[in-house]
Amino acid sequence: MQFSFWTRNIIILLAATFCCAVLMVSFIACDEATPPPPIIPDDPPQITLFNMNTTVLTHRDTATISFGATDDFGIDSAIVDYGTPSGIRFKRVDAGKHLSGYITRQWGEVGFFTSTFTVYDRKGQVDRDSIFIMVFPDTINTP
């Protein structure tokens, strides 16, 4: 099929115009697209304080455990496990970005205990710290 000079040039011109229109629409669509949101790092929680006023006790002595933690997006839960056979522990839920406090308790068991402070953030990341406690009997029988 043969086209005249003018017909061929008009077809080429129409094709070029169509291609330019498609390119311009695609460039405009790219400019209007919303960029992806920035990736914000989520650091694990950080224990800022976990200590006890004394770690050597006599049976039925009272001691104070101080604790503190922080997280950039919020603390989901914090648990102080006394490490005693009775399984007694303290738990705080949904503590915000900063947590601090203290617990005063009497030690009713004799022995060597590991008290653990565990903090979870809202993504399940964890930080843990431990202190060792020795509780002696009231009296020591000697032969």
Buried (B, 14 or more C-beta within 10 A) or exposed (E): EEEEEEEEEEEEEEEEEEEEEEEEEEEEEEEEEEEEEEEEEEEBBEBBBBBBEEBEBEBEBEBEBBBBBBBEBBBBBBBBBBBBEEEEBBEBEEBEEEBEBBBEBEBEBBBEBEBBBBBBBBBEBEBBBBBEBBBBEEEEEEE
